[in-house]
Amino acid sequence: HHSATADRTTGAPVGNAHVFFDYHVRVRGWTHGGYNYVITGTGEIEYALDEKISAYHAGFKDPDNSAGLEYGQYWNNHYLAICLAGWFSDNRTYRDASGRLHPIPNRHTAPSEAQMKALTDLVQYLRQKYSIPVENVRGHRELAGNSTECPGQNFDPARFRETLRALDEAAAGPPEPQPEVHPGEHVVLLADADQYLTAAMAYIWRFQPDVSFALEEAEGRWPYVTLVGSAEAVSGDLIARLKTGGARLVQPVVGSPETVQAALDSLVARNQRFDTSTTPTPEPPAPEPWRTYTVQPGDTLSFIARQFYGDSSRWRLIFEANRDILTDPGQIFPGMLIKIPPLSE
């Protein structure tokens, strides 16, 4: 937001958290202020309202407008409000006591460098604290139902989001390689469909995994599992059973539906199917292949064992592997085709 307050003679930002809070309560008649944070004209960040309290920042223009009321309540209850002191539009005016219209100088019509740095630092802090996707950082005029010109014609929320994305990419470095997943190999396993399906919808829509609610029947069916639910439902025993059943990667996403949605939406925003901190269970190495050998004149099992294993005492491995054709280790004949098992067997 912007406060839409400017000095009439200079155009510079005026006001702070106390001034705005007092105006909202005394003049507008609100229970408390409209912003959780205020950034002054000098770039100072002021904590205006506890983050757990819904700020009245998306406005109810018309109490009889049920749609606007519903939208406003949603934005107020689900979004933190940050206000930059200032009026970030051109051709600003004010009325004097007699009602005459006067222009405000076209200076300070965009946030200062200090304000933008403070805003960027604050938003990045809050995004990390609450796992907020960059798409959920919005300007007031982007909020359906009760949008206004705020935060001003000269503040572009889309450009600000691009700045945040660039910072995210710079901090993250090159993305970690993701497993190559083929259709039918990945499942979102939901412990509670009623509570968590909606939370996972954006993730499901983006990556198109299978979806299952049958936790007890999932073992051995998918090599990649995103396991979604509460801490009680997503147990260590369940994760262990999925891995034992052959899952190469089990990605638990645990918490309340809101926490889970924030985590999954963050993956969608980064275009990552899996959190890179989730280490896949490595695929077991391919077993060493069995070989065959045609017995030559003068061969013994000991000689053959030394030839293949470097140790003549391992002749019993060959004998046991060929019990279907050998009954006596001393009775082998030229031309016989015998199996040579790998040492790992």
C-alpha positions as CSV (number, residue, x, y, z in Angstrom):
1,H,0.0,0.0,0.0
2,H,0.8,3.7,-0.1
3,S,-0.6,6.1,2.4
4,A,-1.6,8.7,-0.3
5,T,-0.2,11.4,2.0
6,A,2.3,14.0,0.7
7,D,3.6,17.4,1.9
8,R,1.6,20.0,0.0
9,T,4.6,22.2,-0.6
10,T,7.2,19.6,-1.5
11,G,5.3,16.5,-2.4
12,A,7.5,14.5,0.1
13,P,6.0,11.5,2.0
14,V,4.4,12.4,5.4
15,G,3.1,10.3,8.2
16,N,4.1,7.3,10.2
17,A,2.5,4.3,12.0
18,H,1.2,6.4,14.9
19,V,-0.4,9.0,12.6
20,F,-2.1,6.4,10.4
21,F,-3.3,4.4,13.4
22,D,-4.8,7.4,15.0
23,Y,-6.5,8.4,11.8
24,H,-8.0,4.9,11.3
25,V,-9.3,4.7,14.8
26,R,-10.4,8.3,15.5
27,V,-11.6,9.4,12.1
28,R,-12.6,6.2,10.3
29,G,-13.9,4.5,13.5
30,W,-12.0,1.3,13.1
31,T,-11.1,-1.0,16.0
32,H,-7.4,-0.7,15.2
33,G,-5.1,0.4,12.4
34,G,-5.1,-0.7,8.8
35,Y,-1.5,-1.8,8.4
36,N,0.8,-4.3,10.1
37,Y,3.9,-2.5,9.0
38,V,4.6,1.1,7.9
39,I,7.7,2.2,6.1
40,T,8.3,5.9,6.6
41,G,9.7,8.4,4.0
42,T,13.2,7.9,5.3
43,G,13.0,4.1,5.0
44,E,12.4,3.3,8.7
45,I,10.3,0.1,9.3
46,E,7.6,0.6,12.0
47,Y,5.8,-2.4,13.5
48,A,2.2,-1.1,13.5
49,L,0.0,-4.1,14.4
50,D,0.7,-7.6,15.5
51,E,0.9,-10.0,12.6
52,K,-1.7,-12.3,14.2
53,I,-4.3,-9.4,14.0
54,S,-6.1,-8.9,10.7
55,A,-5.4,-5.4,9.5
56,Y,-8.2,-3.4,7.8
57,H,-6.3,-2.8,4.7
58,A,-8.5,-4.1,1.8
59,G,-11.4,-1.9,2.7
60,F,-15.1,-2.2,2.8
61,K,-16.2,0.6,0.6
62,D,-19.9,-0.3,0.7
63,P,-21.3,-2.3,3.6
64,D,-24.2,-3.3,1.4
65,N,-21.9,-4.8,-1.3
66,S,-21.9,-8.4,-0.2
67,A,-19.3,-9.4,-2.8
68,G,-16.9,-6.6,-1.8
69,L,-17.4,-7.4,1.8
70,E,-16.6,-11.0,1.3
71,Y,-13.5,-10.2,-0.8
72,G,-12.3,-7.6,1.7
73,Q,-12.7,-10.0,4.6
74,Y,-10.6,-12.6,2.8
75,W,-7.8,-10.2,2.0
76,N,-7.8,-8.8,5.5
77,N,-7.7,-12.2,7.1
78,H,-5.1,-13.8,4.8
79,Y,-2.6,-11.0,3.9
80,L,-0.2,-9.0,6.0
81,A,-0.4,-5.2,5.2
82,I,2.7,-3.1,4.5
83,C,2.2,0.6,3.8
84,L,4.8,3.0,2.4
85,A,4.3,6.6,3.5
86,G,3.9,8.7,0.5
87,W,1.6,9.3,-2.5
88,F,3.1,7.6,-5.6
89,S,1.1,9.1,-8.4
90,D,1.4,12.1,-10.7
91,N,-0.9,15.2,-10.8
92,R,-1.8,15.1,-7.1
93,T,-4.1,17.7,-5.7
94,Y,-5.6,18.8,-2.4
95,R,-8.5,21.1,-1.4
96,D,-8.0,23.9,1.0
97,A,-10.5,24.9,3.7
98,S,-12.6,26.8,1.2
99,G,-12.8,23.8,-1.1
100,R,-10.5,25.2,-3.8
101,L,-8.3,22.6,-5.6
102,H,-4.5,23.1,-5.5
103,P,-1.8,21.0,-7.2
104,I,0.9,19.2,-5.2
105,P,4.4,19.5,-6.8
106,N,5.3,16.5,-8.9
107,R,8.2,15.5,-6.8
108,H,8.6,12.4,-4.6
109,T,6.1,10.6,-6.8
110,A,7.8,7.2,-6.4
111,P,9.2,5.4,-3.4
112,S,12.7,6.5,-2.4
113,E,15.7,4.2,-2.7
114,A,15.7,3.8,1.1
115,Q,12.0,2.9,1.1
116,M,12.4,0.3,-1.6
117,K,15.4,-1.3,0.2
118,A,13.4,-1.4,3.5
119,L,10.4,-2.9,1.7
120,T,12.4,-5.5,-0.1
121,D,14.2,-6.6,3.1
122,L,10.9,-6.7,5.0
123,V,9.1,-8.7,2.4
124,Q,11.9,-11.2,2.0
125,Y,12.0,-11.7,5.8
126,L,8.2,-12.3,5.9
127,R,8.3,-14.6,2.9
128,Q,10.9,-16.7,4.6
129,K,9.1,-16.7,7.9
130,Y,5.8,-17.7,6.5
131,S,6.8,-19.6,3.3
132,I,5.0,-17.0,1.1
133,P,5.3,-17.6,-2.7
134,V,6.3,-14.5,-4.7
135,E,3.0,-14.6,-6.5
136,N,1.2,-13.8,-3.2
137,V,3.1,-10.5,-2.9
138,R,0.4,-8.1,-4.3
139,G,-0.4,-4.5,-4.5
140,H,-3.7,-3.2,-3.2
141,R,-5.0,-2.5,-6.7
142,E,-4.5,-6.2,-7.6
143,L,-6.9,-7.4,-4.9
144,A,-10.2,-8.3,-6.5
145,G,-13.4,-6.8,-5.0
146,N,-11.9,-3.8,-3.3
147,S,-9.0,-2.6,-5.5
148,T,-8.1,1.1,-5.7
149,E,-5.2,3.0,-7.4
150,C,-3.1,2.1,-4.4
151,P,-0.1,1.8,-4.1
152,G,0.0,4.5,-6.8
153,Q,0.4,4.8,-10.5
154,N,4.2,4.9,-10.2
155,F,4.6,1.7,-8.1
156,D,4.4,-1.5,-10.3
157,P,3.7,-4.6,-8.2
158,A,4.6,-6.9,-11.1
159,R,8.1,-5.3,-11.4
160,F,8.6,-5.6,-7.7
161,R,7.8,-9.3,-7.9
162,E,10.4,-9.7,-10.6
163,T,12.9,-8.1,-8.2
164,L,12.0,-10.6,-5.6
165,R,12.3,-13.5,-8.0
166,A,15.8,-12.3,-9.1
167,L,16.8,-12.2,-5.4
168,D,15.4,-15.7,-4.8
169,E,17.4,-17.0,-7.8
170,A,20.6,-15.3,-6.7
171,A,20.3,-16.7,-3.2
172,A,19.4,-20.2,-4.3
173,G,22.1,-20.5,-6.9
174,P,21.7,-23.0,-9.8
175,P,18.8,-25.3,-9.1
176,E,19.6,-28.8,-7.9
177,P,19.0,-31.5,-10.5
178,Q,15.6,-33.1,-10.1
179,P,14.9,-36.8,-10.7
180,E,13.6,-37.7,-14.1
181,V,10.1,-38.8,-13.4
182,H,7.9,-40.6,-15.9
183,P,4.1,-40.7,-16.0
184,G,2.8,-43.0,-13.3
185,E,6.0,-42.9,-11.2
186,H,5.0,-40.1,-8.8
187,V,2.1,-40.0,-6.4
188,V,0.7,-37.4,-4.0
189,L,-0.4,-39.5,-1.1
190,L,-3.0,-37.6,1.0
191,A,-3.5,-38.7,4.6
192,D,-6.7,-36.6,4.8
193,A,-8.5,-35.8,1.6
194,D,-11.0,-33.4,3.2
195,Q,-8.4,-31.2,4.7
196,Y,-5.4,-31.5,2.4
197,L,-6.7,-32.0,-1.2
198,T,-7.3,-28.3,-1.6
199,A,-3.9,-27.4,-0.1
200,A,-2.2,-29.6,-2.7
201,M,-4.2,-28.6,-5.8
202,A,-1.8,-26.1,-7.3
203,Y,1.1,-28.6,-6.9
204,I,-1.1,-31.4,-8.4
205,W,-2.1,-29.2,-11.3
206,R,1.5,-28.2,-12.0
207,F,3.2,-31.6,-11.9
208,Q,0.4,-33.9,-12.8
209,P,1.3,-36.8,-10.3
210,D,-1.1,-39.6,-9.5
211,V,-3.2,-38.9,-6.4
212,S,-4.1,-41.5,-3.8
213,F,-5.8,-41.5,-0.4
214,A,-5.0,-45.2,0.3
215,L,-1.9,-45.0,2.6
216,E,-1.9,-48.6,3.5
217,E,-2.0,-49.8,-0.1
218,A,0.7,-47.5,-1.5
219,E,3.7,-49.6,-0.5
220,G,5.7,-50.8,-3.6
221,R,3.5,-49.0,-6.2
222,W,5.3,-45.7,-6.9
223,P,9.0,-44.9,-6.8
224,Y,8.4,-41.2,-6.0
225,V,6.0,-40.3,-3.2
226,T,4.9,-36.8,-1.9
227,L,3.3,-37.7,1.4
228,V,0.9,-35.0,2.6
229,G,-0.8,-34.8,6.0
230,S,-0.6,-34.0,9.7
231,A,2.3,-35.0,11.8
232,E,0.2,-37.7,13.4
233,A,-0.8,-39.2,10.1
234,V,2.6,-39.0,8.4
235,S,4.5,-41.4,10.7
236,G,8.1,-42.5,10.5
237,D,6.8,-46.0,10.3
238,L,4.8,-45.2,7.1
239,I,7.8,-43.5,5.5
240,A,10.0,-46.5,6.3
241,R,7.5,-48.9,4.8
242,L,7.2,-46.9,1.6
243,K,11.0,-46.9,1.3
244,T,11.3,-50.6,2.1
245,G,8.6,-51.2,-0.5
246,G,10.9,-49.7,-3.2
247,A,10.2,-45.9,-3.1
248,R,13.4,-44.1,-4.2
249,L,12.2,-40.8,-2.8
250,V,9.6,-40.1,-0.1
251,Q,8.9,-36.4,0.3
252,P,6.9,-35.7,3.5
253,V,5.1,-32.4,3.6
254,V,3.7,-32.2,7.1
255,G,1.7,-29.7,9.1
256,S,-1.6,-27.9,9.1
257,P,-3.3,-27.5,5.7
258,E,-2.2,-23.9,5.6
259,T,1.5,-24.8,6.3
260,V,1.3,-27.6,3.7
261,Q,-0.2,-25.4,1.1
262,A,2.5,-22.8,1.6
263,A,5.3,-25.4,1.3
264,L,3.8,-27.0,-1.9
265,D,3.1,-23.6,-3.4
266,S,6.7,-22.6,-2.8
267,L,7.8,-25.7,-4.8
268,V,5.4,-24.7,-7.6
269,A,6.8,-21.2,-7.6
270,R,10.4,-22.6,-7.9
271,N,9.2,-25.1,-10.6
272,Q,10.6,-27.9,-8.4
273,R,8.7,-31.2,-8.1
274,F,10.8,-32.1,-5.1
275,D,12.5,-30.2,-2.3
276,T,16.2,-30.4,-3.0
277,S,16.8,-31.0,0.8
278,T,14.9,-34.3,0.4
279,T,17.5,-36.8,-0.5
280,P,16.3,-39.7,-2.7
281,T,17.0,-43.2,-1.6
282,P,19.7,-44.2,-4.0
283,E,18.8,-47.0,-6.5
284,P,20.5,-50.2,-5.6
285,P,23.4,-51.0,-7.8
286,A,22.7,-53.4,-10.6
287,P,23.6,-57.0,-9.6
288,E,26.8,-58.3,-11.1
289,P,25.8,-60.6,-14.0
290,W,26.3,-64.3,-14.0
291,R,28.8,-65.6,-16.5
292,T,29.2,-69.0,-18.3
293,Y,32.3,-71.0,-19.1
294,T,32.9,-74.0,-21.4
295,V,35.1,-76.6,-19.6
296,Q,38.4,-77.2,-21.3
297,P,40.6,-80.3,-21.2
298,G,42.5,-80.4,-17.9
299,D,40.2,-78.0,-16.1
300,T,39.2,-78.4,-12.5
301,L,36.8,-76.4,-10.4
302,S,39.7,-75.1,-8.4
303,F,41.5,-74.0,-11.6
304,I,38.3,-72.3,-12.9
305,A,37.8,-70.5,-9.5
306,R,41.3,-69.1,-9.6
307,Q,40.8,-68.0,-13.2
308,F,37.5,-66.1,-12.4
309,Y,37.9,-65.2,-8.7
310,G,41.7,-65.2,-8.2
311,D,41.2,-67.7,-5.4
312,S,41.1,-71.4,-6.1
313,S,39.4,-72.1,-2.7
314,R,36.2,-70.6,-4.0
315,W,35.5,-73.6,-6.2
316,R,32.5,-74.5,-4.0
317,L,30.6,-71.4,-5.3
318,I,30.8,-72.8,-8.8
319,F,29.9,-76.3,-7.7
320,E,26.8,-75.2,-5.8
321,A,25.7,-73.0,-8.7
322,N,25.8,-76.0,-11.0
323,R,24.1,-78.7,-8.8
324,D,21.6,-79.2,-11.6
325,I,24.3,-80.8,-13.8
326,L,27.1,-81.7,-11.3
327,T,26.9,-84.3,-8.5
328,D,30.6,-84.7,-7.9
329,P,33.0,-81.8,-7.9
330,G,35.7,-84.0,-9.4
331,Q,33.5,-85.0,-12.4
332,I,33.6,-82.3,-15.0
333,F,34.2,-82.9,-18.6
334,P,35.4,-80.9,-21.6
335,G,32.6,-79.2,-23.4
336,M,30.3,-78.8,-20.3
337,L,28.8,-75.3,-20.1
338,I,28.8,-74.3,-16.4
339,K,27.5,-71.2,-14.7
340,I,29.9,-68.8,-12.9
341,P,28.1,-66.9,-10.2
342,P,29.3,-63.4,-9.1
343,L,31.1,-63.3,-5.8
344,S,28.3,-61.1,-4.3
345,E,26.0,-64.1,-4.6
